[in-house]
Amino acid sequence: MTKNWKRNLIGGLSFTSMLFIFQACYGTPHDVGYDVLVEGNVKSKTTGQPIKGIKVAPYNDIQQVFTDENGNFSFYILADYSIGLRFEDVDSTLNGGFASKDTVLTNLTSQIFVNIALDSK
Amino acid sequence: MIRLINGALFRKFKQIETEIHELNYLFWECTTRCNLNCLHCGSDCAKDSKFQDMPFADFLAALDTIESKPAHFTVVLTGGEPLLRKDIETCGREIRKRGMRWSMVSNGLLYEKEMHNKLLNAGMGALTFSLDGLQENHNWLRNNKNSFAKVDLAIDLAVRSPRLNFDVVTCVNKRNIAELPDIYNYLLNKGVKAWRLFTIVPIGRATENEDLFLTDQQFKETLDFIANMREINQLDVKFSCEGFVGKYESKVRDSGFFCRAGINIGSILIDGSISACPNIDRSFAQGNIYKDNFYQIWQTKFEAFRNREWTKTGECNNCGDYKDCQGNGMHYWHGNRKNVLTCHNHKLKMYFWNKRKQI
């Protein structure tokens, strides 16, 4: 503990505080970003049954994930004050036809669970 | 005066860091298979590696021995080419479940939109691509005519993801040194934020090709280029942490030279060996996950990394800059360890000495 305190002080005094975050030769930069693990489940509002193949995507982002056979999905996305998600049925009538839905997540913690029910088309 | 005080404080800082030796950066050499056959490869990776990929469960068992995980502890997947493994996404998710971050070094050949999406979904937070020149020179060094086109697309994907702490690394050599300004402009136009430059270590296949190694003058020109670009400050350009560069130290990096191998950086290599950076001579291995407790080895061994007095030999013996350099990067000690493979500081001194002689 004492050594950690000394390290921070001396590192700061010698203007090397940025050295606490470094990249090794032939390695990557340290990951110092913030993200959120968003997990969830998508069901049919009509039947209560899970829906497979629903595309879940944050607004304005190339990331996307699809629900599995139990309607579950899970992905890490960039943390922000709020996160807008779009749930979209993109496989036509393969797993039934459902209307798209948007939701905005606020009060973010490092891990969030979302339950979504989609209306039939 | 301020420089002297700052230098003394920095040496003290390094000493304390060494005593604490907090592990916060772990390489996992998850495969030695590679889909390229680069001219400069230090590990002689090949399409058909003599090693099987390490089963992920074996790596996880070693990872689970780590008792203290500081914030931003990062597991760096390296190879070979990590994307040749089919389970990278699963590996990433399991690492995140354990409260650690993960990142990857890739040649970009297999890095396409679907892969990018999968890796981001699995919580990848940092990424490095190798780019060793514009089309002709990159493809020459990478020994593949499609390599530039592939990494070009991969860079486009990476820069569009603000979540990623992303940079590009370039091995400077005789062929690409003249086009460094063009590479700079290319990266700037792409939207890349950070660029690290290396020289090539004379090991592995690299030893066979004289074109790969810079003359003293070219090395000095490379550092001048980095220093100038840092002045302009449009892109975070830096010289890698590979070696001590004397009076250029404050001009080409954010901070002074500090080889953290075995101090903050550990590795689990393809055969289970426990070491530091994967490019360090394998004879420095401190144990093996298949018979030792990884974290116990980290805590109790690594003497050669944490006390570098043994490097006071050969060229380093009686060197006036030893206290700041401490034997250069650990990956420059191979074979009988009687002399450092490359002394960057010496290259600079030789350049200036020869210049004075000409005058």
Interface residues (C-beta under 8 A of the other chain):
Chain A: K3 N4 K6 R7 I10 G11 L13 S14 F15 T16 M18 L19 I21 F22 Q23 A24 C25 Y26 G27 T28 P29 H30 D31 V32 G33 D35 L37 I62 Q63 Q64 V65 S74 F75 Y76 I77 L78
Chain B: N6 L9 F10 K12 F13 I16 E17 E19 I20 N24 Y25 F27 H72 T74 V76 T78 R96 R101 W102 S103 M104 V105 K113 H116 N117 L120 N121 A122 G123 G125 A126 L127 T128 L157 R160 S161 P162 R163 L164 N165 F166 D167 V169 A194 R196 F198 S240 C241 E242 D254 S255 G256 F258 R260 A261 N264 I265 C277 P278 N279 G329 H331
